[in-house]
Amino acid sequence: MKVQSPPPSAVHVLAVDDDPMIRQLIVDYLGDNDIRVTALPDGRLVGDVLARETIDLLIVDVKLPGEDGMRITRRLRDESDLPIIMLTGKCEEADRVMGLELGADDYLTKPFSPRELLARVRALLRRSRSRESVADRLTRIRGYRFSGWELNVRLRRLVRPDGVVVALTNTEFNLLAAFLAAPQRILTRDQLLELSRLHNDEVYDRAIDVQVGRLRRKLNAPDADGGPGCLIRTQRGCGYVFAAEAEPMH
């Protein structure tokens, strides 16, 4: 096992693969780009590393001795939001689908380009930081007021202007919280996908439009094109905008 030792402030990636050539490729290429890498040949060693090191992202092969990539991903998703990239073989489509359903954030098919791996690592880390910034903001905010409505973040309760409580699913709450944290700004579907995972719920890109539609109806604003009273407006080709001002309650 080879471990790079760049400055302490560097990103720390844990790579798990039983192929020594792939481990070396990941260590060398990411290390050359100022990313610290700990490389393991066996899934059973992951828990020990996570217990003693701060890991920013996990790269894990589906097929591993000891504990395989699927079991590792399932276990970690029950415990954390650690970004995960899964490595699969060319003919393992079922494994890729299963990995994503279990909570992996992305996958790469072997053989892969180290340059593409680096790009995916950086993209996942950016998304992770975006989620953290919104999540951190929510921990400091009691709720939001907007257009006579009130969302209590701590109680996860939405109240209409007439005082009636509107039930929200976890996904609808996460979407509304994401909109209220960035009012009057265009949020792309990809951004909403990432921000709506604040509480580890599964929301897939193709379902974002459906979930936004359901939230719109609960906000009594069914006009998808942004007619009078529409709080969530569609920006064609871009995403969505929460049209009202949102007042944070601390």
PATITOR-505151 format. One record per residue: residue number from 1; residue in one letter; x, y, z of N, C-alpha, C, CB in turn. Coordinates in steps of 0.02 Angstrom, whole numbers. Glycine has a CB too. Layout:
REM residues N
(pt NUM; A; (X; Y; Z); (X; Y; Z); (X; Y; Z); (X; Y; Z)),
...
This chain:
REM residues 250
(pt 1; M; (43; -60; 0); (0; 0; 0); (44; 62; 0); (-48; 1; 61)),
(pt 2; K; (29; 107; -46); (68; 169; -50); (25; 227; -29); (95; 180; -122)),
(pt 3; V; (51; 270; 12); (14; 328; 37); (52; 391; 20); (2; 323; 114)),
(pt 4; Q; (20; 437; -15); (50; 501; -30); (46; 546; 32); (15; 535; -90)),
(pt 5; S; (94; 590; 41); (94; 634; 99); (103; 707; 81); (149; 613; 148)),
(pt 6; P; (53; 737; 47); (56; 808; 33); (38; 848; 95); (9; 826; -25)),
(pt 7; P; (32; 915; 89); (17; 956; 147); (-47; 934; 181); (12; 1029; 126)),
(pt 8; P; (-53; 946; 247); (-111; 924; 285); (-177; 951; 259); (-103; 944; 356)),
(pt 9; S; (-176; 1008; 224); (-238; 1039; 201); (-266; 1005; 139); (-227; 1111; 187)),
(pt 10; A; (-228; 958; 108); (-250; 927; 46); (-310; 883; 56); (-193; 887; 16)),
(pt 11; V; (-348; 874; 2); (-404; 827; 2); (-376; 757; 12); (-445; 831; -65)),
(pt 12; H; (-412; 716; 50); (-390; 647; 65); (-442; 599; 36); (-382; 636; 142)),
(pt 13; V; (-419; 559; -13); (-462; 510; -46); (-441; 440; -24); (-457; 516; -123)),
(pt 14; L; (-490; 398; -11); (-478; 327; 4); (-497; 287; -58); (-518; 303; 67)),
(pt 15; A; (-449; 248; -86); (-460; 208; -145); (-453; 134; -126); (-411; 226; -202)),
(pt 16; V; (-504; 94; -144); (-504; 23; -126); (-512; -18; -190); (-561; 7; -75)),
(pt 17; D; (-460; -56; -207); (-461; -98; -267); (-410; -154; -258); (-447; -57; -332)),
(pt 18; D; (-428; -215; -278); (-381; -271; -268); (-330; -277; -325); (-419; -335; -261)),
(pt 19; D; (-336; -234; -376); (-287; -233; -431); (-232; -183; -414); (-322; -215; -499)),
(pt 20; P; (-170; -207; -403); (-116; -162; -383); (-100; -109; -435); (-53; -201; -368)),
(pt 21; M; (-109; -124; -500); (-95; -75; -552); (-145; -17; -549); (-98; -107; -622)),
(pt 22; I; (-208; -33; -536); (-258; 20; -531); (-246; 62; -469); (-329; -10; -530)),
(pt 23; R; (-230; 30; -413); (-214; 68; -352); (-157; 116; -365); (-197; 20; -294)),
(pt 24; Q; (-104; 91; -398); (-46; 134; -411); (-63; 191; -457); (10; 93; -441)),
(pt 25; L; (-105; 178; -508); (-127; 230; -554); (-163; 286; -517); (-173; 201; -609)),
(pt 26; I; (-209; 266; -472); (-248; 316; -434); (-202; 356; -388); (-304; 281; -394)),
(pt 27; V; (-158; 321; -353); (-113; 355; -306); (-69; 404; -343); (-69; 303; -269)),
(pt 28; D; (-40; 383; -399); (8; 425; -435); (-27; 485; -467); (44; 385; -489)),
(pt 29; Y; (-83; 474; -502); (-114; 528; -540); (-147; 579; -493); (-166; 501; -589)),
(pt 30; L; (-185; 555; -445); (-216; 603; -399); (-164; 637; -355); (-268; 567; -355)),
(pt 31; G; (-112; 599; -337); (-58; 629; -298); (-22; 684; -335); (-8; 576; -278)),
(pt 32; D; (-13; 675; -401); (18; 727; -442); (-25; 789; -447); (33; 700; -511)),
(pt 33; N; (-89; 783; -429); (-135; 839; -431); (-156; 861; -360); (-197; 821; -472)),
(pt 34; D; (-109; 853; -313); (-117; 879; -245); (-175; 848; -207); (-127; 954; -247)),
(pt 35; I; (-189; 785; -221); (-240; 748; -184); (-206; 691; -147); (-297; 723; -231)),
(pt 36; R; (-212; 690; -83); (-184; 635; -43); (-225; 572; -53); (-180; 655; 31)),
(pt 37; V; (-192; 516; -62); (-228; 453; -74); (-203; 399; -26); (-219; 430; -147)),
(pt 38; T; (-249; 366; 7); (-235; 304; 43); (-265; 248; 1); (-264; 305; 117)),
(pt 39; A; (-225; 199; -18); (-249; 145; -61); (-249; 79; -24); (-205; 140; -124)),
(pt 40; L; (-305; 43; -29); (-313; -21; 6); (-330; -76; -44); (-369; -15; 58)),
(pt 41; P; (-306; -138; -32); (-322; -194; -75); (-383; -234; -53); (-263; -240; -79)),
(pt 42; D; (-410; -219; 6); (-460; -262; 37); (-513; -219; 71); (-428; -310; 87)),
(pt 43; G; (-577; -235; 58); (-632; -196; 86); (-637; -200; 162); (-695; -218; 57)),
(pt 44; R; (-608; -254; 191); (-613; -262; 264); (-572; -210; 301); (-590; -331; 284)),
(pt 45; L; (-527; -174; 266); (-484; -125; 299); (-514; -55; 300); (-417; -123; 265)),
(pt 46; V; (-571; -46; 265); (-600; 21; 258); (-620; 51; 325); (-661; 18; 212)),
(pt 47; G; (-653; 11; 366); (-676; 36; 431); (-619; 63; 474); (-712; -18; 468)),
(pt 48; D; (-562; 28; 474); (-505; 50; 514); (-479; 118; 491); (-448; -2; 511)),
(pt 49; V; (-475; 127; 424); (-450; 191; 398); (-499; 248; 414); (-439; 186; 321)),
(pt 50; L; (-563; 235; 405); (-613; 287; 419); (-615; 306; 493); (-683; 264; 397)),
(pt 51; A; (-596; 258; 536); (-597; 272; 608); (-539; 316; 629); (-594; 207; 646)),
(pt 52; R; (-484; 315; 592); (-426; 354; 615); (-408; 412; 568); (-367; 308; 620)),
(pt 53; E; (-438; 416; 508); (-421; 468; 460); (-484; 507; 441); (-388; 437; 397)),
(pt 54; T; (-474; 570; 420); (-528; 609; 391); (-527; 599; 316); (-521; 685; 409)),
(pt 55; I; (-577; 565; 290); (-581; 548; 219); (-633; 593; 185); (-598; 473; 208)),
(pt 56; D; (-615; 623; 129); (-660; 668; 93); (-700; 633; 39); (-621; 725; 63)),
(pt 57; L; (-674; 577; 13); (-708; 543; -42); (-682; 471; -45); (-698; 579; -110)),
(pt 58; L; (-726; 425; -64); (-709; 355; -70); (-715; 333; -142); (-754; 311; -25)),
(pt 59; I; (-663; 298; -167); (-665; 264; -232); (-661; 190; -217); (-606; 288; -280)),
(pt 60; V; (-712; 152; -238); (-715; 81; -218); (-735; 37; -277); (-764; 72; -160)),
(pt 61; D; (-699; -19; -284); (-715; -68; -335); (-775; -109; -313); (-654; -113; -350)),
(pt 62; V; (-817; -129; -361); (-875; -171; -344); (-852; -239; -318); (-921; -180; -406)),
(pt 63; K; (-804; -270; -353); (-781; -337; -336); (-719; -332; -292); (-766; -379; -400)),
(pt 64; L; (-725; -352; -229); (-669; -348; -183); (-667; -410; -139); (-674; -284; -139)),
(pt 65; P; (-609; -430; -117); (-605; -483; -67); (-628; -457; 1); (-533; -511; -62)),
(pt 66; G; (-653; -501; 42); (-677; -479; 108); (-745; -447; 101); (-628; -430; 140)),
(pt 67; E; (-749; -382; 109); (-812; -345; 102); (-813; -310; 34); (-821; -292; 160)),
(pt 68; D; (-863; -326; -8); (-863; -298; -75); (-889; -226; -76); (-905; -341; -122)),
(pt 69; G; (-884; -194; -135); (-902; -124; -141); (-975; -110; -126); (-886; -100; -209)),
(pt 70; M; (-1019; -157; -143); (-1090; -148; -129); (-1104; -144; -54); (-1131; -205; -160)),
(pt 71; R; (-1075; -190; -17); (-1086; -191; 55); (-1056; -130; 89); (-1057; -255; 86)),
(pt 72; I; (-997; -109; 65); (-966; -49; 93); (-1010; 12; 81); (-896; -38; 62)),
(pt 73; T; (-1035; 19; 19); (-1078; 76; 2); (-1141; 76; 44); (-1095; 75; -72)),
(pt 74; R; (-1174; 19; 50); (-1235; 15; 89); (-1222; 35; 162); (-1265; -56; 86)),
(pt 75; R; (-1168; 9; 190); (-1153; 24; 260); (-1137; 98; 270); (-1093; -19; 284)),
(pt 76; L; (-1097; 127; 226); (-1079; 197; 233); (-1138; 243; 225); (-1025; 215; 184)),
(pt 77; R; (-1185; 225; 179); (-1243; 268; 169); (-1288; 270; 230); (-1282; 244; 109)),
(pt 78; D; (-1285; 218; 271); (-1323; 219; 333); (-1291; 263; 386); (-1331; 148; 360)),
(pt 79; E; (-1226; 280; 375); (-1188; 316; 426); (-1168; 386; 407); (-1127; 276; 443)),
(pt 80; S; (-1161; 401; 342); (-1133; 465; 322); (-1152; 484; 251); (-1057; 464; 328)),
(pt 81; D; (-1134; 546; 232); (-1144; 571; 164); (-1079; 572; 125); (-1175; 641; 165)),
(pt 82; L; (-1030; 530; 144); (-965; 529; 111); (-974; 517; 36); (-921; 475; 141)),
(pt 83; P; (-948; 561; -8); (-954; 550; -80); (-919; 485; -100); (-923; 609; -119)),
(pt 84; I; (-953; 446; -144); (-928; 380; -164); (-928; 374; -240); (-970; 324; -132)),
(pt 85; I; (-871; 355; -268); (-865; 337; -339); (-853; 262; -342); (-808; 376; -375)),
(pt 86; M; (-895; 227; -380); (-889; 154; -386); (-855; 136; -451); (-958; 121; -381)),
(pt 87; L; (-808; 88; -449); (-774; 63; -508); (-805; -4; -528); (-698; 55; -495)),
(pt 88; T; (-823; -10; -592); (-855; -71; -615); (-823; -94; -680); (-931; -61; -625)),
(pt 89; G; (-836; -158; -699); (-813; -184; -763); (-859; -164; -819); (-807; -260; -759)),
(pt 90; K; (-837; -176; -881); (-876; -156; -940); (-945; -188; -942); (-838; -173; -1002)),
(pt 91; C; (-950; -251; -921); (-1012; -289; -929); (-1053; -291; -865); (-996; -360; -951)),
(pt 92; E; (-1041; -245; -819); (-1073; -248; -754); (-1126; -194; -746); (-1021; -242; -699)),
(pt 93; E; (-1170; -188; -796); (-1222; -136; -793); (-1267; -144; -732); (-1265; -137; -857)),
(pt 94; A; (-1285; -207; -717); (-1328; -219; -659); (-1294; -195; -595); (-1346; -293; -653)),
(pt 95; D; (-1227; -205; -590); (-1190; -182; -531); (-1190; -106; -527); (-1118; -209; -533)),
(pt 96; R; (-1183; -73; -585); (-1183; 0; -584); (-1250; 27; -559); (-1168; 28; -655)),
(pt 97; V; (-1304; -2; -585); (-1371; 20; -564); (-1381; 7; -489); (-1426; -16; -605)),
(pt 98; M; (-1361; -52; -467); (-1369; -69; -397); (-1328; -22; -352); (-1349; -142; -384)),
(pt 99; G; (-1267; -8; -375); (-1224; 37; -336); (-1254; 106; -328); (-1156; 43; -369)),
(pt 100; L; (-1283; 133; -382); (-1315; 199; -378); (-1376; 196; -333); (-1334; 223; -448)),
(pt 101; E; (-1414; 141; -337); (-1473; 135; -294); (-1454; 129; -220); (-1514; 75; -315)),
(pt 102; L; (-1396; 100; -207); (-1374; 93; -137); (-1345; 158; -110); (-1323; 38; -132)),
(pt 103; G; (-1331; 206; -154); (-1307; 270; -129); (-1242; 295; -158); (-1301; 267; -57)),
(pt 104; A; (-1210; 257; -204); (-1150; 283; -237); (-1168; 346; -276); (-1118; 229; -284)),
(pt 105; D; (-1123; 395; -278); (-1137; 458; -311); (-1120; 457; -385); (-1100; 514; -278)),
(pt 106; D; (-1072; 414; -404); (-1049; 412; -473); (-1015; 345; -484); (-1001; 471; -490)),
(pt 107; Y; (-1000; 329; -547); (-963; 267; -562); (-918; 279; -622); (-1012; 208; -575)),
(pt 108; L; (-867; 238; -627); (-822; 236; -685); (-814; 164; -706); (-753; 269; -668)),
(pt 109; T; (-813; 153; -772); (-804; 87; -799); (-730; 75; -816); (-848; 76; -861)),
(pt 110; K; (-704; 18; -794); (-634; 0; -809); (-629; -26; -881); (-608; -54; -759)),
(pt 111; P; (-574; -11; -916); (-521; 35; -896); (-544; 107; -903); (-457; 23; -939)),
(pt 112; F; (-520; 151; -859); (-542; 220; -860); (-483; 267; -869); (-580; 237; -795)),
(pt 113; S; (-499; 328; -890); (-447; 379; -898); (-434; 412; -830); (-469; 432; -950)),
(pt 114; P; (-372; 416; -808); (-358; 449; -744); (-379; 522; -744); (-284; 444; -727)),
(pt 115; R; (-376; 553; -803); (-398; 623; -808); (-473; 629; -795); (-382; 651; -878)),
(pt 116; E; (-512; 580; -820); (-584; 581; -807); (-597; 567; -733); (-621; 529; -850)),
(pt 117; L; (-559; 522; -704); (-567; 508; -632); (-556; 572; -592); (-518; 453; -609)),
(pt 118; L; (-503; 609; -608); (-488; 672; -573); (-546; 721; -580); (-424; 703; -599)),
(pt 119; A; (-573; 727; -641); (-629; 773; -652); (-690; 753; -611); (-647; 775; -727)),
(pt 120; R; (-703; 689; -607); (-762; 666; -569); (-751; 676; -494); (-776; 592; -584)),
(pt 121; V; (-690; 664; -470); (-674; 676; -400); (-686; 750; -383); (-601; 656; -384)),
(pt 122; R; (-660; 794; -424); (-667; 866; -410); (-741; 887; -413); (-627; 907; -461)),
(pt 123; A; (-779; 861; -461); (-849; 879; -467); (-889; 855; -406); (-879; 848; -531)),
(pt 124; L; (-875; 795; -383); (-910; 769; -324); (-894; 809; -262); (-893; 696; -313)),
(pt 125; L; (-831; 829; -255); (-811; 869; -197); (-845; 937; -198); (-735; 877; -195)),
(pt 126; R; (-852; 967; -258); (-887; 1031; -263); (-960; 1024; -242); (-884; 1059; -335)),
(pt 127; R; (-993; 970; -265); (-1063; 959; -248); (-1070; 947; -173); (-1091; 900; -287)),
(pt 128; S; (-1023; 909; -145); (-1026; 894; -73); (-1021; 958; -33); (-969; 846; -54)),
(pt 129; R; (-977; 1004; -54); (-969; 1067; -17); (-1032; 1109; -23); (-909; 1106; -43)),
(pt 130; S; (-1066; 1107; -81); (-1128; 1144; -89); (-1181; 1119; -41); (-1153; 1139; -162)),
(pt 131; R; (-1186; 1052; -35); (-1235; 1023; 11); (-1219; 1044; 83); (-1237; 947; 5)),
(pt 132; E; (-1154; 1041; 100); (-1134; 1058; 168); (-1150; 1130; 185); (-1060; 1045; 178)),
(pt 133; S; (-1140; 1176; 136); (-1152; 1247; 151); (-1226; 1259; 165); (-1129; 1290; 92)),
(pt 134; V; (-1271; 1227; 127); (-1342; 1235; 140); (-1361; 1202; 205); (-1384; 1207; 82)),
(pt 135; A; (-1334; 1141; 217); (-1350; 1106; 279); (-1327; 1146; 340); (-1317; 1037; 279)),
(pt 136; D; (-1267; 1175; 335); (-1241; 1216; 390); (-1287; 1276; 403); (-1170; 1240; 376)),
(pt 137; R; (-1311; 1306; 349); (-1356; 1364; 355); (-1420; 1344; 391); (-1372; 1393; 286)),
(pt 138; L; (-1447; 1285; 374); (-1509; 1263; 405); (-1501; 1251; 480); (-1534; 1201; 372)),
(pt 139; T; (-1441; 1230; 502); (-1431; 1218; 573); (-1433; 1284; 612); (-1364; 1183; 585)),
(pt 140; R; (-1421; 1341; 578); (-1421; 1405; 613); (-1487; 1442; 606); (-1365; 1449; 586)),
(pt 141; I; (-1534; 1414; 568); (-1597; 1448; 554); (-1656; 1409; 582); (-1606; 1458; 478)),
(pt 142; R; (-1701; 1444; 615); (-1760; 1412; 644); (-1813; 1400; 590); (-1789; 1455; 699)),
(pt 143; G; (-1815; 1444; 540); (-1864; 1435; 488); (-1862; 1492; 438); (-1933; 1428; 517)),
(pt 144; Y; (-1912; 1494; 394); (-1917; 1547; 343); (-1990; 1570; 339); (-1893; 1521; 273)),
(pt 145; R; (-1999; 1636; 325); (-2064; 1663; 307); (-2062; 1687; 235); (-2083; 1722; 355)),
(pt 146; F; (-2116; 1672; 197); (-2118; 1693; 127); (-2191; 1698; 105); (-2079; 1643; 82)),
(pt 147; S; (-2210; 1756; 80); (-2277; 1767; 52); (-2333; 1745; 100); (-2285; 1729; -14)),
(pt 148; G; (-2323; 1757; 165); (-2373; 1738; 214); (-2366; 1667; 240); (-2440; 1748; 185)),
(pt 149; W; (-2325; 1627; 207); (-2313; 1558; 229); (-2256; 1556; 280); (-2295; 1513; 168)),
(pt 150; E; (-2251; 1501; 316); (-2196; 1492; 363); (-2173; 1419; 363); (-2218; 1514; 435)),
(pt 151; L; (-2108; 1410; 355); (-2079; 1343; 359); (-2036; 1340; 422); (-2037; 1326; 295)),
(pt 152; N; (-2055; 1296; 468); (-2014; 1285; 528); (-1965; 1229; 511); (-2059; 1266; 590)),
(pt 153; V; (-1901; 1246; 507); (-1850; 1198; 486); (-1840; 1144; 538); (-1784; 1234; 472)),
(pt 154; R; (-1840; 1164; 601); (-1826; 1115; 654); (-1883; 1065; 662); (-1814; 1151; 720)),
(pt 155; L; (-1945; 1090; 655); (-2002; 1044; 660); (-2021; 1015; 593); (-2061; 1081; 690)),
(pt 156; R; (-1991; 1040; 539); (-2006; 1018; 471); (-2081; 1027; 456); (-1985; 944; 461)),
(pt 157; R; (-2107; 1086; 475); (-2179; 1099; 469); (-2191; 1160; 426); (-2211; 1108; 539)),
(pt 158; L; (-2236; 1153; 377); (-2254; 1207; 332); (-2324; 1231; 350); (-2250; 1186; 258)),
(pt 159; V; (-2332; 1297; 360); (-2397; 1325; 380); (-2419; 1376; 327); (-2393; 1359; 450)),
(pt 160; R; (-2480; 1368; 303); (-2508; 1414; 253); (-2524; 1481; 285); (-2571; 1384; 222)),
(pt 161; P; (-2537; 1533; 244); (-2555; 1599; 271); (-2618; 1597; 315); (-2566; 1647; 215)),
(pt 162; D; (-2664; 1548; 303); (-2724; 1544; 344); (-2714; 1501; 406); (-2781; 1516; 303)),
(pt 163; G; (-2652; 1480; 420); (-2637; 1442; 480); (-2642; 1367; 474); (-2682; 1464; 533)),
(pt 164; V; (-2662; 1342; 416); (-2669; 1270; 406); (-2600; 1239; 394); (-2717; 1254; 347)),
(pt 165; V; (-2586; 1183; 427); (-2522; 1148; 418); (-2526; 1105; 356); (-2505; 1105; 481)),
(pt 166; V; (-2476; 1110; 313); (-2472; 1072; 251); (-2420; 1017; 259); (-2455; 1117; 190)),
(pt 167; A; (-2441; 955; 252); (-2394; 898; 260); (-2345; 896; 201); (-2433; 832; 265)),
(pt 168; L; (-2282; 885; 217); (-2230; 878; 166); (-2195; 811; 174); (-2180; 937; 172)),
(pt 169; T; (-2179; 780; 118); (-2135; 722; 121); (-2064; 747; 134); (-2138; 680; 54)),
(pt 170; N; (-2019; 701; 151); (-1949; 721; 162); (-1920; 754; 100); (-1907; 660; 182)),
(pt 171; T; (-1935; 726; 42); (-1908; 754; -20); (-1935; 824; -32); (-1925; 709; -79)),
(pt 172; E; (-2000; 835; -21); (-2030; 901; -31); (-2001; 951; 18); (-2106; 898; -24)),
(pt 173; F; (-1991; 931; 80); (-1960; 975; 129); (-1890; 995; 106); (-1958; 942; 199)),
(pt 174; N; (-1851; 946; 84); (-1782; 961; 63); (-1780; 1007; 3); (-1745; 896; 46)),
(pt 175; L; (-1825; 997; -45); (-1828; 1042; -103); (-1848; 1113; -82); (-1878; 1015; -154)),
(pt 176; L; (-1899; 1118; -40); (-1921; 1185; -18); (-1866; 1220; 21); (-1985; 1180; 24)),
(pt 177; A; (-1831; 1183; 65); (-1775; 1212; 103); (-1721; 1236; 56); (-1747; 1162; 153)),
(pt 178; A; (-1707; 1198; 3); (-1656; 1219; -45); (-1677; 1282; -81); (-1643; 1163; -97)),
(pt 179; F; (-1740; 1287; -102); (-1765; 1348; -134); (-1761; 1408; -87); (-1838; 1338; -158)),
(pt 180; L; (-1781; 1399; -24); (-1783; 1455; 23); (-1713; 1478; 42); (-1821; 1435; 85)),
(pt 181; A; (-1663; 1433; 38); (-1594; 1452; 52); (-1564; 1492; -5); (-1552; 1390; 66)),
(pt 182; A; (-1595; 1490; -64); (-1569; 1527; -122); (-1627; 1558; -160); (-1527; 1481; -168)),
(pt 183; P; (-1666; 1603; -128); (-1725; 1632; -162); (-1705; 1678; -219); (-1767; 1670; -112)),
(pt 184; Q; (-1749; 1680; -269); (-1741; 1725; -327); (-1675; 1712; -364); (-1744; 1798; -304)),
(pt 185; R; (-1652; 1651; -361); (-1593; 1630; -399); (-1611; 1568; -439); (-1532; 1616; -353)),
(pt 186; I; (-1585; 1563; -499); (-1597; 1503; -540); (-1559; 1445; -510); (-1577; 1515; -614)),
(pt 187; L; (-1595; 1390; -497); (-1564; 1328; -475); (-1574; 1276; -529); (-1593; 1304; -406)),
(pt 188; T; (-1520; 1247; -554); (-1526; 1196; -606); (-1553; 1131; -576); (-1457; 1184; -640)),
(pt 189; R; (-1573; 1086; -619); (-1596; 1020; -595); (-1541; 983; -558); (-1623; 978; -653)),
(pt 190; D; (-1479; 990; -583); (-1423; 957; -549); (-1413; 985; -479); (-1359; 964; -591)),
(pt 191; Q; (-1418; 1052; -473); (-1411; 1082; -407); (-1466; 1059; -360); (-1411; 1158; -412)),
(pt 192; L; (-1527; 1057; -384); (-1582; 1035; -343); (-1574; 962; -324); (-1649; 1046; -379)),
(pt 193; L; (-1548; 922; -369); (-1535; 852; -355); (-1487; 845; -296); (-1506; 816; -416)),
(pt 194; E; (-1433; 885; -297); (-1384; 881; -243); (-1411; 910; -178); (-1320; 917; -263)),
(pt 195; L; (-1442; 969; -182); (-1466; 1002; -122); (-1523; 964; -88); (-1488; 1073; -138)),
(pt 196; S; (-1562; 928; -128); (-1619; 892; -99); (-1598; 828; -66); (-1670; 877; -152)),
(pt 197; R; (-1533; 812; -66); (-1509; 753; -31); (-1482; 770; 39); (-1454; 719; -72)),
(pt 198; L; (-1501; 828; 64); (-1476; 850; 129); (-1489; 799; 184); (-1507; 916; 148)),
(pt 199; H; (-1544; 763; 178); (-1561; 716; 231); (-1558; 645; 205); (-1631; 731; 259)),
(pt 200; N; (-1515; 633; 153); (-1500; 565; 129); (-1559; 532; 94); (-1478; 522; 187)),
(pt 201; D; (-1607; 570; 69); (-1662; 541; 32); (-1641; 530; -40); (-1724; 587; 37)),
(pt 202; E; (-1671; 479; -71); (-1655; 465; -140); (-1698; 508; -186); (-1665; 390; -155)),
(pt 203; V; (-1667; 551; -224); (-1702; 592; -274); (-1662; 587; -338); (-1710; 666; -251)),
(pt 204; Y; (-1691; 562; -391); (-1655; 554; -454); (-1672; 611; -501); (-1672; 486; -486)),
(pt 205; D; (-1625; 627; -545); (-1631; 684; -589); (-1697; 684; -627); (-1573; 686; -638)),
(pt 206; R; (-1716; 626; -655); (-1777; 623; -695); (-1840; 635; -653); (-1781; 556; -729)),
(pt 207; A; (-1833; 631; -586); (-1891; 641; -543); (-1896; 711; -515); (-1888; 592; -486)),
(pt 208; I; (-1845; 753; -527); (-1846; 821; -500); (-1907; 859; -523); (-1782; 859; -520)),
(pt 209; D; (-1923; 855; -588); (-1981; 892; -614); (-2046; 869; -581); (-1986; 883; -690)),
(pt 210; V; (-2052; 804; -570); (-2111; 777; -536); (-2116; 803; -465); (-2111; 700; -537)),
(pt 211; Q; (-2060; 802; -429); (-2060; 824; -359); (-2075; 899; -354); (-1993; 809; -326)),
(pt 212; V; (-2046; 939; -400); (-2060; 1011; -400); (-2134; 1023; -414); (-2016; 1048; -453)),
(pt 213; G; (-2163; 984; -460); (-2234; 990; -475); (-2278; 976; -414); (-2254; 944; -532)),
(pt 214; R; (-2259; 925; -376); (-2297; 909; -316); (-2291; 964; -264); (-2274; 842; -287)),
(pt 215; L; (-2231; 990; -256); (-2221; 1045; -208); (-2260; 1107; -230); (-2146; 1062; -201)),
(pt 216; R; (-2261; 1121; -295); (-2298; 1178; -321); (-2373; 1173; -302); (-2291; 1182; -398)),
(pt 217; R; (-2400; 1113; -312); (-2471; 1104; -297); (-2486; 1116; -224); (-2494; 1034; -318)),
(pt 218; K; (-2440; 1095; -180); (-2451; 1106; -108); (-2444; 1180; -90); (-2401; 1065; -68)),
(pt 219; L; (-2407; 1218; -131); (-2401; 1290; -120); (-2456; 1328; -156); (-2332; 1314; -143)),
(pt 220; N; (-2506; 1292; -182); (-2563; 1323; -216); (-2542; 1364; -277); (-2601; 1366; -168)),
(pt 221; A; (-2492; 1339; -312); (-2468; 1376; -371); (-2454; 1326; -427); (-2404; 1417; -354)),
(pt 222; P; (-2506; 1301; -459); (-2497; 1249; -510); (-2471; 1273; -577); (-2561; 1215; -521)),
(pt 223; D; (-2467; 1339; -588); (-2447; 1366; -652); (-2372; 1356; -663); (-2466; 1441; -658)),
(pt 224; A; (-2353; 1308; -704); (-2282; 1292; -714); (-2245; 1346; -751); (-2276; 1226; -752)),
(pt 225; D; (-2281; 1389; -786); (-2247; 1441; -825); (-2239; 1506; -787); (-2285; 1454; -889)),
(pt 226; G; (-2258; 1506; -724); (-2245; 1565; -684); (-2298; 1618; -688); (-2181; 1596; -704)),
(pt 227; G; (-2361; 1597; -686); (-2416; 1645; -687); (-2423; 1679; -620); (-2481; 1610; -705)),
(pt 228; P; (-2474; 1721; -612); (-2484; 1757; -549); (-2489; 1709; -490); (-2547; 1800; -553)),
(pt 229; G; (-2453; 1725; -438); (-2455; 1684; -377); (-2410; 1624; -378); (-2523; 1661; -366)),
(pt 230; C; (-2375; 1613; -433); (-2331; 1554; -437); (-2267; 1568; -399); (-2316; 1536; -510)),
(pt 231; L; (-2254; 1528; -348); (-2194; 1538; -307); (-2132; 1505; -338); (-2205; 1511; -237)),
(pt 232; I; (-2142; 1449; -372); (-2086; 1414; -404); (-2095; 1419; -479); (-2082; 1339; -381)),
(pt 233; R; (-2053; 1456; -511); (-2059; 1469; -583); (-2008; 1430; -623); (-2052; 1543; -598)),
(pt 234; T; (-2030; 1405; -680); (-1986; 1368; -725); (-1946; 1416; -768); (-2026; 1320; -769)),
(pt 235; Q; (-1880; 1406; -771); (-1837; 1442; -817); (-1819; 1392; -872); (-1773; 1472; -781)),
(pt 236; R; (-1851; 1397; -928); (-1844; 1346; -980); (-1771; 1338; -1001); (-1887; 1364; -1040)),
(pt 237; G; (-1749; 1276; -1001); (-1681; 1261; -1020); (-1630; 1271; -965); (-1662; 1302; -1078)),
(pt 238; C; (-1653; 1297; -908); (-1607; 1312; -853); (-1624; 1274; -789); (-1607; 1386; -838)),
(pt 239; G; (-1686; 1281; -766); (-1704; 1251; -702); (-1764; 1286; -673); (-1646; 1252; -653)),
(pt 240; Y; (-1759; 1305; -609); (-1815; 1335; -573); (-1791; 1394; -531); (-1850; 1283; -528)),
(pt 241; V; (-1838; 1440; -517); (-1825; 1497; -474); (-1881; 1501; -422); (-1820; 1564; -515)),
(pt 242; F; (-1862; 1511; -358); (-1911; 1526; -307); (-1921; 1601; -310); (-1889; 1502; -235)),
(pt 243; A; (-1981; 1623; -332); (-1992; 1692; -351); (-2000; 1740; -292); (-2052; 1697; -394)),
(pt 244; A; (-2022; 1716; -236); (-2036; 1760; -179); (-1974; 1774; -138); (-2091; 1730; -134)),
(pt 245; E; (-1976; 1827; -99); (-1923; 1839; -50); (-1933; 1791; 9); (-1923; 1914; -26)),
(pt 246; A; (-1878; 1769; 38); (-1881; 1724; 96); (-1845; 1757; 154); (-1850; 1655; 79)),
(pt 247; E; (-1881; 1765; 209); (-1853; 1796; 269); (-1831; 1743; 319); (-1905; 1844; 302)),
(pt 248; P; (-1766; 1736; 332); (-1744; 1686; 381); (-1766; 1704; 451); (-1667; 1678; 379)),
(pt 249; M; (-1784; 1654; 491); (-1801; 1664; 561); (-1748; 1628; 603); (-1874; 1636; 577)),
(pt 250; H; (-1711; 1667; 643); (-1656; 1640; 681); (-1677; 1623; 752); (-1598; 1688; 683)),
